[in-house]
Amino acid sequence: MTISDFYKQIKPVLGRWHEQSHTRHLTFAQRVGSRVKTMIIDALETDTPAQIVEAYTAYNAAVEHEDETFKMVTKSPRTEQLQEADAVRDNTWSGVLDYLAFMQRLGTAAQKDAAKRVSEMADQYKIKNNERYEDQNTHTMQWIQQCEGALPRTSRR
């Protein structure tokens, strides 16, 4: 395999490299380094151009540095508190949705109508427990502001 062939194979992957999670990014980088060493440096042995050896050495050092950097524990002393707060927020939102569903089924006519309007607004803001915290927080705050204002009436049939 020539260097040109190798580059043609790897170029499409490198274009999406920045989108990978750390684990996949690191694994891919290690595989690239391993293949460059096996297919180019070891294959050419003493005929390997100095520039390739230098580039490979720098690349390999960067990959090792990345691996060491992400091995460091970055857990905050407040991680458990944050996880508990996230659980409370998620449970509260699930409870709100469950309550609205309950009121739509068993409430009075006025309660059913109001619960339906509030639920429709929640759907409109696409608030979900599995979305990123910042997005969920923004959507929830917008929904609360809407709820505190005048709710749009649904058409009655």
Steps between C-alpha positions, in 0.01 A plus 500: 500500500636839406479808718259647245269196529519518878408869495208440262359238738538711810403845365118450527538379857721791604230740381267368771762438767407806707144362540615189686479441874832494684514121512434457130730788413785350706445147368501626142812709558678200651400281204625760253832517685527123510430467129743776404768324705424156354423591140748780447774529761555128566446410134751753370740456795813707436357634172226688687536873428607702803197731467263205536686370804491849657131543423420155639699568818319830558163341422563207732607737781179702454286185515679384816448847652129487416473158661674619819295821514168319487609247761509781757202503733293810434221421740398805696440483875149620414432227242271305734305815590459582132383146422246519782374838375472359147300204633264734687453712188436194282259347753316830533457533125383139472254568782366810325441303179339212691273745683396666175423161346299407810300824486425449130350160578325555832462872560194715463425645158686823588795302641515279191502806275769678704716186528475448126612858429792478742603159358487633145728786601740253665504302175560822307811576711621137465612472861655159561696351788755353260599826334806702600461683829540846345240425232255349745543795734442754222194315370358463851548869579330600174213263577462641853493856362231395255300331779524810717351706217171450322466148370371472145155346483452183302211487262195329647305261287 
